[in-house]
Amino acid sequence: MIDLHFWPTPNGHKITIALEEMGLAYRLHYVNIGAGDQFKPEFLAIAPNNRMPAIVDDEGPDGQPVSIFESGAILQYLARKTGQFYGSTERERISVEQWLMWQMGGVGPMAGQAHHFLHYAPTMDPPHDLPYPKDRYRREVGRLYGVLDRQLAKNRYAAGDFLSIADMAIWPWAMGWERQEQTLEDKPHFKRWLEELAARPAFVKGKAVGAERPNASTDRKAQEILFKR
């Protein structure tokens, strides 16, 4: 049994999708980031960077419990543990890791900043409606999705012709393309990939986890916790 410390964000949904695809049993522990649960000592003991998701696996690599934070590291661990979605050759594993790191260092941070400046900053007190960062992050997200579209013109999935943890990492962020003010008209392969993964039962189930939980990012108190601590 894997204990997943989670809130319904793209980074959280990476892990629920992976757990569903891998057929692993898990228990949910909600970390309400708008209420400051990520700063509680019991959570910091397993995730010192005060960010979710994090997991605790009762059956770690030496038979003892292990805790892991950082969504990319969790995906790599789960893929190694199950022998799934990490490619079957060293070349395939290299490709998976390249595209996983591309998401971790590119799509996640850039799309996150786009969300912040396009939707959250203008609602803060006082409002921060800033054209430069809006344009900067909107353009960079578009550039990144163009990179992925060209990769998907040659491959069914991000790392090749096999589903991998790279797809599970990218897709929850990429599904927010409309809020990131992007277009799919010039990215047909990206569009095909989004729709294909959206039809997979495990992606549907994993993405639905926590759907009933409120988005507190427009609440003034939550904004203080999320953006100023």
BELGI-V833890 format. One record per run of one state. SS is the DSSP state (~ for helix, > for strand, _ for the rest). FROM is the first residue (numbers start at 1). LEN is the number of residues. If there is no record, write none. Layout:
ss/from/len
SS/FROM/LEN
SS/FROM/LEN
//
This chain:
ss/from/len
_/1/1
>/2/5
_/7/3
~/10/13
_/23/3
>/26/5
_/31/6
~/37/3
_/40/1
~/41/4
_/45/9
>/54/4
_/58/8
>/66/4
_/70/1
~/71/12
_/83/7
~/90/34
_/124/7
~/131/24
_/155/10
~/165/10
_/175/13
~/188/11
_/199/2
~/201/8
_/209/11
~/220/9
_/229/1
//
